[in-house]
Amino acid sequence: MSMNFIIDDETWAIRYLVVATKNWCLEKVLISPKWIENVSWEEREVAIGLSRETIKAAPEYTDESLLTRDTNSSVWALQS
């Protein structure tokens, strides 16, 4: 699983992780950075506190995706 970030251009905060899950789900999905549990810089791994099933339910992301309030609501609905 590879990962990129979407950064807020006003605050420079990480808004979303873009997680590439092409081997077991949609091509890319959005995850909140608040669900990061651990970062291992040596192993180049990020542990996310969500199950695989929850990640599969995350909103799909493409390079053409518009990030709206609905997108934000969809990401945060995963935590419920």
The first five atom37 places (N, CA, C, CB, O) and aatype in JSON, in Angstrom:
{
  "aatype": [12, 15, 12, 2, 13, 9, 9, 3, 3, 6, 16, 17, 0, 9, 1, 18, 10, 19, 19, 0, 16, 11, 2, 17, 4, 10, 6, 11, 19, 10, 9, 15, 14, 11, 17, 9, 6, 2, 19, 15, 17, 6, 6, 1, 6, 19, 0, 9, 7, 10, 15, 1, 6, 16, 9, 11, 0, 0, 14, 6, 18, 16, 3, 6, 15, 10, 10, 16, 1, 3, 16, 2, 15, 15, 19, 17, 0, 10, 5, 15],
  "atom_mask": [
    [1, 1, 1, 1, 1],
    [1, 1, 1, 1, 1],
    [1, 1, 1, 1, 1],
    [1, 1, 1, 1, 1],
    [1, 1, 1, 1, 1],
    [1, 1, 1, 1, 1],
    [1, 1, 1, 1, 1],
    [1, 1, 1, 1, 1],
    [1, 1, 1, 1, 1],
    [1, 1, 1, 1, 1],
    [1, 1, 1, 1, 1],
    [1, 1, 1, 1, 1],
    [1, 1, 1, 1, 1],
    [1, 1, 1, 1, 1],
    [1, 1, 1, 1, 1],
    [1, 1, 1, 1, 1],
    [1, 1, 1, 1, 1],
    [1, 1, 1, 1, 1],
    [1, 1, 1, 1, 1],
    [1, 1, 1, 1, 1],
    [1, 1, 1, 1, 1],
    [1, 1, 1, 1, 1],
    [1, 1, 1, 1, 1],
    [1, 1, 1, 1, 1],
    [1, 1, 1, 1, 1],
    [1, 1, 1, 1, 1],
    [1, 1, 1, 1, 1],
    [1, 1, 1, 1, 1],
    [1, 1, 1, 1, 1],
    [1, 1, 1, 1, 1],
    [1, 1, 1, 1, 1],
    [1, 1, 1, 1, 1],
    [1, 1, 1, 1, 1],
    [1, 1, 1, 1, 1],
    [1, 1, 1, 1, 1],
    [1, 1, 1, 1, 1],
    [1, 1, 1, 1, 1],
    [1, 1, 1, 1, 1],
    [1, 1, 1, 1, 1],
    [1, 1, 1, 1, 1],
    [1, 1, 1, 1, 1],
    [1, 1, 1, 1, 1],
    [1, 1, 1, 1, 1],
    [1, 1, 1, 1, 1],
    [1, 1, 1, 1, 1],
    [1, 1, 1, 1, 1],
    [1, 1, 1, 1, 1],
    [1, 1, 1, 1, 1],
    [1, 1, 1, 0, 1],
    [1, 1, 1, 1, 1],
    [1, 1, 1, 1, 1],
    [1, 1, 1, 1, 1],
    [1, 1, 1, 1, 1],
    [1, 1, 1, 1, 1],
    [1, 1, 1, 1, 1],
    [1, 1, 1, 1, 1],
    [1, 1, 1, 1, 1],
    [1, 1, 1, 1, 1],
    [1, 1, 1, 1, 1],
    [1, 1, 1, 1, 1],
    [1, 1, 1, 1, 1],
    [1, 1, 1, 1, 1],
    [1, 1, 1, 1, 1],
    [1, 1, 1, 1, 1],
    [1, 1, 1, 1, 1],
    [1, 1, 1, 1, 1],
    [1, 1, 1, 1, 1],
    [1, 1, 1, 1, 1],
    [1, 1, 1, 1, 1],
    [1, 1, 1, 1, 1],
    [1, 1, 1, 1, 1],
    [1, 1, 1, 1, 1],
    [1, 1, 1, 1, 1],
    [1, 1, 1, 1, 1],
    [1, 1, 1, 1, 1],
    [1, 1, 1, 1, 1],
    [1, 1, 1, 1, 1],
    [1, 1, 1, 1, 1],
    [1, 1, 1, 1, 1],
    [1, 1, 1, 1, 1]
  ],
  "atom_positions": [
    [[0.86, -1.16, 0.0], [0.0, 0.0, 0.0], [0.91, 1.23, 0.0], [-0.98, -0.01, 1.22], [1.77, 1.36, 0.87]],
    [[0.73, 2.11, -0.96], [1.51, 3.35, -0.97], [0.6, 4.51, -0.59], [2.14, 3.58, -2.37], [-0.62, 4.39, -0.58]],
    [[1.24, 5.66, -0.26], [0.48, 6.76, 0.31], [1.02, 8.1, -0.16], [0.49, 6.68, 1.82], [2.23, 8.27, -0.34]],
    [[0.12, 9.05, -0.37], [0.45, 10.44, -0.62], [-0.38, 11.28, 0.33], [0.19, 10.84, -2.13], [-1.22, 10.76, 1.08]],
    [[-0.15, 12.58, 0.3], [-0.87, 13.48, 1.19], [-1.58, 14.57, 0.41], [0.09, 14.1, 2.21], [-1.11, 14.98, -0.66]],
    [[-2.71, 15.03, 0.92], [-3.35, 16.24, 0.42], [-3.18, 17.28, 1.51], [-4.89, 16.0, 0.06], [-3.59, 17.08, 2.65]],
    [[-2.56, 18.4, 1.14], [-2.19, 19.44, 2.08], [-3.13, 20.63, 1.91], [-0.71, 19.88, 1.88], [-3.45, 21.02, 0.79]],
    [[-3.58, 21.21, 3.03], [-4.37, 22.44, 2.99], [-3.44, 23.57, 2.57], [-5.04, 22.74, 4.39], [-2.42, 23.82, 3.22]],
    [[-3.78, 24.24, 1.49], [-2.87, 25.25, 0.95], [-2.84, 26.55, 1.76], [-3.25, 25.57, -0.45], [-2.0, 27.41, 1.5]],
    [[-3.73, 26.7, 2.73], [-3.7, 27.88, 3.59], [-2.96, 27.62, 4.91], [-5.12, 28.35, 3.89], [-2.19, 28.46, 5.37]],
    [[-3.2, 26.46, 5.51], [-2.62, 26.17, 6.83], [-1.42, 25.22, 6.75], [-3.68, 25.57, 7.73], [-0.7, 25.07, 7.74]],
    [[-1.21, 24.59, 5.63], [-0.16, 23.6, 5.44], [-0.37, 22.35, 6.29], [1.19, 24.2, 5.76], [0.57, 21.59, 6.51]],
    [[-1.58, 22.14, 6.75], [-1.91, 20.93, 7.51], [-2.19, 19.8, 6.54], [-3.13, 21.18, 8.45], [-2.68, 20.03, 5.43]],
    [[-1.88, 18.58, 6.95], [-2.24, 17.41, 6.15], [-3.73, 17.18, 6.32], [-1.4, 16.13, 6.57], [-4.19, 16.89, 7.43]],
    [[-4.49, 17.31, 5.23], [-5.94, 17.12, 5.3], [-6.33, 15.65, 5.16], [-6.62, 17.94, 4.21], [-7.19, 15.15, 5.89]],
    [[-5.69, 14.96, 4.2], [-6.04, 13.56, 3.93], [-4.78, 12.79, 3.56], [-7.09, 13.46, 2.8], [-3.81, 13.36, 3.06]],
    [[-4.83, 11.5, 3.81], [-3.88, 10.57, 3.23], [-4.56, 9.99, 2.0], [-3.43, 9.44, 4.26], [-5.72, 9.59, 2.06]],
    [[-3.85, 9.93, 0.9], [-4.35, 9.24, -0.29], [-3.66, 7.89, -0.31], [-4.08, 10.07, -1.64], [-2.46, 7.8, -0.56]],
    [[-4.43, 6.84, -0.03], [-3.89, 5.5, 0.12], [-4.16, 4.7, -1.14], [-4.49, 4.8, 1.36], [-5.32, 4.53, -1.54]],
    [[-3.1, 4.21, -1.76], [-3.24, 3.36, -2.95], [-3.45, 1.93, -2.49], [-1.99, 3.48, -3.89], [-2.58, 1.33, -1.85]],
    [[-4.61, 1.39, -2.82], [-4.98, 0.04, -2.36], [-5.27, -0.87, -3.54], [-6.19, 0.11, -1.44], [-6.06, -1.8, -3.41]],
    [[-4.65, -0.62, -4.66], [-5.02, -1.28, -5.92], [-4.98, -2.8, -5.87], [-4.11, -0.82, -6.99], [-5.61, -3.44, -6.71]],
    [[-4.27, -3.38, -4.93], [-4.21, -4.84, -4.88], [-5.42, -5.48, -4.21], [-2.97, -5.26, -4.17], [-5.66, -6.68, -4.41]],
    [[-6.19, -4.71, -3.43], [-7.3, -5.35, -2.72], [-8.55, -4.5, -2.62], [-6.87, -5.7, -1.35], [-9.48, -4.87, -1.91]],
    [[-8.61, -3.39, -3.31], [-9.8, -2.54, -3.21], [-9.79, -1.54, -4.35], [-9.86, -1.8, -1.83], [-9.22, -1.82, -5.41]],
    [[-10.4, -0.38, -4.16], [-10.38, 0.68, -5.17], [-8.95, 1.1, -5.45], [-11.23, 1.89, -4.72], [-8.04, 0.76, -4.69]],
    [[-8.75, 1.84, -6.51], [-7.4, 2.29, -6.85], [-6.78, 3.15, -5.75], [-7.43, 3.06, -8.16], [-5.67, 2.87, -5.3]],
    [[-7.5, 4.21, -5.31], [-7.02, 5.09, -4.24], [-8.21, 5.51, -3.39], [-6.27, 6.35, -4.82], [-9.31, 5.72, -3.9]],
    [[-7.98, 5.64, -2.08], [-9.02, 6.1, -1.17], [-8.46, 7.19, -0.26], [-9.58, 4.92, -0.34], [-7.25, 7.32, -0.11]],
    [[-9.38, 7.97, 0.35], [-9.0, 9.03, 1.28], [-9.17, 8.55, 2.72], [-9.84, 10.29, 1.04], [-10.17, 7.93, 3.07]],
    [[-8.17, 8.86, 3.55], [-8.18, 8.51, 4.96], [-7.76, 9.76, 5.74], [-7.21, 7.29, 5.26], [-6.94, 10.54, 5.27]],
    [[-8.32, 9.95, 6.91], [-7.94, 11.08, 7.75], [-6.57, 10.81, 8.4], [-9.01, 11.33, 8.84], [-6.31, 9.69, 8.83]],
    [[-5.7, 11.82, 8.47], [-4.41, 11.62, 9.15], [-4.56, 11.41, 10.66], [-3.52, 12.82, 8.9], [-3.62, 10.97, 11.31]],
    [[-5.73, 11.72, 11.21], [-5.96, 11.51, 12.64], [-5.96, 10.03, 13.01], [-7.28, 12.15, 13.06], [-5.85, 9.69, 14.18]],
    [[-6.08, 9.15, 12.01], [-6.11, 7.72, 12.28], [-4.74, 7.07, 12.16], [-7.06, 7.04, 11.34], [-4.63, 5.85, 12.24]],
    [[-3.71, 7.88, 11.98], [-2.34, 7.32, 11.98], [-2.0, 6.92, 13.41], [-1.3, 8.36, 11.41], [-2.12, 7.73, 14.33]],
    [[-1.57, 5.69, 13.57], [-1.19, 5.2, 14.9], [0.31, 5.25, 15.11], [-1.7, 3.79, 15.11], [0.78, 5.49, 16.22]],
    [[1.07, 5.0, 14.04], [2.52, 4.95, 14.17], [3.15, 5.18, 12.81], [2.98, 3.6, 14.77], [2.61, 4.78, 11.78]],
    [[4.31, 5.83, 12.81], [5.09, 6.02, 11.59], [6.47, 5.43, 11.83], [5.18, 7.53, 11.17], [7.15, 5.8, 12.78]],
    [[6.89, 4.51, 10.97], [8.24, 3.95, 11.03], [8.99, 4.48, 9.83], [8.22, 2.37, 11.04], [8.82, 4.02, 8.7]],
    [[9.85, 5.47, 10.09], [10.61, 6.07, 8.99], [11.62, 5.09, 8.44], [11.33, 7.34, 9.46], [11.88, 5.08, 7.23]],
    [[12.21, 4.26, 9.3], [13.19, 3.27, 8.84], [12.58, 2.25, 7.89], [13.8, 2.54, 10.03], [13.18, 1.92, 6.86]],
    [[11.39, 1.76, 8.23], [10.73, 0.75, 7.41], [9.81, 1.35, 6.34], [9.94, -0.18, 8.29], [9.24, 0.63, 5.53]],
    [[9.68, 2.69, 6.37], [8.83, 3.4, 5.41], [7.39, 2.88, 5.48], [9.39, 3.25, 3.99], [6.76, 2.63, 4.45]],
    [[6.89, 2.74, 6.72], [5.54, 2.24, 6.94], [4.75, 3.2, 7.83], [5.59, 0.84, 7.57], [5.29, 3.85, 8.72]],
    [[3.44, 3.25, 7.56], [2.52, 4.02, 8.37], [1.42, 3.07, 8.83], [1.92, 5.25, 7.59], [0.76, 2.44, 8.01]],
    [[1.24, 2.96, 10.14], [0.18, 2.11, 10.69], [-1.07, 2.97, 10.86], [0.61, 1.46, 12.06], [-1.03, 4.03, 11.48]],
    [[-2.18, 2.5, 10.3], [-3.45, 3.22, 10.36], [-4.4, 2.42, 11.23], [-4.04, 3.44, 8.93], [-4.52, 1.2, 11.08]],
    [[-5.1, 3.1, 12.13], [-6.0, 2.44, 13.08], [-7.37, 2.15, 12.5], [0.0, 0.0, 0.0], [-8.39, 2.47, 13.12]],
    [[-7.41, 1.55, 11.32], [-8.67, 1.16, 10.68], [-8.53, -0.25, 10.14], [-9.06, 2.14, 9.55], [-7.45, -0.67, 9.75]],
    [[-9.63, -0.97, 10.13], [-9.6, -2.31, 9.54], [-9.57, -2.23, 8.02], [-10.83, -3.13, 10.01], [-9.88, -1.18, 7.44]],
    [[-9.21, -3.3, 7.4], [-9.2, -3.36, 5.93], [-10.6, -3.1, 5.37], [-8.68, -4.74, 5.44], [-10.75, -2.42, 4.36]],
    [[-11.61, -3.63, 6.04], [-12.99, -3.42, 5.59], [-13.38, -1.94, 5.66], [-13.96, -4.25, 6.44], [-14.07, -1.44, 4.76]],
    [[-12.95, -1.25, 6.7], [-13.24, 0.17, 6.83], [-12.54, 0.96, 5.73], [-12.81, 0.69, 8.21], [-13.14, 1.86, 5.14]],
    [[-11.29, 0.62, 5.45], [-10.56, 1.29, 4.37], [-11.24, 1.05, 3.03], [-9.09, 0.82, 4.33], [-11.3, 1.95, 2.19]],
    [[-11.74, -0.16, 2.82], [-12.46, -0.46, 1.56], [-13.7, 0.41, 1.4], [-12.85, -1.94, 1.52], [-14.12, 0.69, 0.28]],
    [[-14.29, 0.85, 2.53], [-15.5, 1.68, 2.5], [-15.17, 3.17, 2.35], [-16.32, 1.46, 3.76], [-16.09, 3.99, 2.23]],
    [[-13.9, 3.52, 2.37], [-13.5, 4.93, 2.28], [-13.84, 5.49, 0.9], [-11.99, 5.08, 2.55], [-13.95, 4.75, -0.07]],
    [[-14.01, 6.82, 0.82], [-14.34, 7.43, -0.47], [-13.18, 7.27, -1.46], [-14.67, 8.92, -0.29], [-12.01, 7.43, -1.11]],
    [[-13.54, 6.95, -2.69], [-12.53, 6.8, -3.75], [-11.93, 8.16, -4.09], [-13.15, 6.14, -5.0], [-12.62, 9.18, -4.03]],
    [[-10.66, 8.16, -4.47], [-9.98, 9.39, -4.86], [-9.32, 9.2, -6.22], [-8.93, 9.82, -3.8], [-8.68, 8.18, -6.48]],
    [[-9.49, 10.18, -7.09], [-8.75, 10.23, -8.35], [-8.1, 11.61, -8.44], [-9.69, 9.95, -9.6], [-8.45, 12.51, -7.67]],
    [[-7.19, 11.78, -9.35], [-6.53, 13.07, -9.51], [-7.51, 14.16, -9.92], [-5.41, 12.97, -10.54], [-7.23, 15.35, -9.76]],
    [[-8.67, 13.77, -10.44], [-9.7, 14.73, -10.85], [-10.74, 14.97, -9.76], [-10.38, 14.26, -12.1], [-11.64, 15.79, -9.95]],
    [[-10.63, 14.28, -8.64], [-11.62, 14.41, -7.57], [-11.65, 15.83, -7.01], [-11.33, 13.41, -6.45], [-10.61, 16.46, -6.82]],
    [[-12.87, 16.31, -6.76], [-13.05, 17.58, -6.08], [-13.25, 17.28, -4.6], [-14.25, 18.39, -6.67], [-14.04, 16.41, -4.24]],
    [[-12.54, 18.0, -3.75], [-12.67, 17.79, -2.31], [-13.69, 18.78, -1.77], [-11.31, 17.95, -1.59], [-13.44, 19.98, -1.69]],
    [[-14.85, 18.24, -1.4], [-15.97, 19.06, -0.95], [-16.34, 18.71, 0.49], [-17.2, 18.87, -1.88], [-15.73, 17.84, 1.1]],
    [[-17.34, 19.41, 1.01], [-17.85, 19.07, 2.34], [-18.38, 17.64, 2.37], [-18.96, 20.05, 2.77], [-18.22, 16.94, 3.37]],
    [[-19.01, 17.2, 1.28], [-19.5, 15.82, 1.21], [-18.35, 14.83, 1.31], [-20.28, 15.59, -0.09], [-18.47, 13.79, 1.96]],
    [[-17.23, 15.14, 0.66], [-16.04, 14.27, 0.75], [-15.59, 14.19, 2.19], [-14.88, 14.79, -0.16], [-15.33, 13.11, 2.71]],
    [[-15.5, 15.34, 2.84], [-15.07, 15.38, 4.23], [-16.02, 14.57, 5.12], [-14.99, 16.82, 4.72], [-15.57, 13.83, 5.99]],
    [[-17.31, 14.72, 4.9], [-18.31, 13.96, 5.67], [-18.15, 12.46, 5.44], [-19.72, 14.4, 5.3], [-18.29, 11.68, 6.37]],
    [[-17.87, 12.07, 4.2], [-17.71, 10.65, 3.88], [-16.49, 10.05, 4.58], [-17.58, 10.47, 2.37], [-16.53, 8.92, 5.06]],
    [[-15.41, 10.82, 4.64], [-14.21, 10.34, 5.32], [-14.48, 10.17, 6.81], [-13.02, 11.3, 5.1], [-14.14, 9.14, 7.39]],
    [[-15.1, 11.18, 7.43], [-15.34, 11.12, 8.87], [-16.42, 10.1, 9.23], [-15.74, 12.49, 9.38], [-16.47, 9.64, 10.37]],
    [[-17.28, 9.74, 8.29], [-18.29, 8.7, 8.56], [-17.64, 7.34, 8.79], [-19.3, 8.62, 7.4], [-18.25, 6.46, 9.4]],
    [[-16.43, 7.15, 8.3], [-15.74, 5.88, 8.5], [-15.49, 5.59, 9.97], [-14.42, 5.88, 7.75], [-15.46, 4.43, 10.38]],
    [[-15.32, 6.62, 10.75], [-14.99, 6.46, 12.16], [-16.19, 5.97, 12.97], [-14.49, 7.76, 12.72], [-16.01, 5.43, 14.06]],
    [[-17.4, 6.16, 12.46], [-18.61, 5.79, 13.2], [-18.73, 4.31, 13.4], [-19.83, 6.3, 12.5], [-19.7, 3.84, 14.0]]
  ]
}
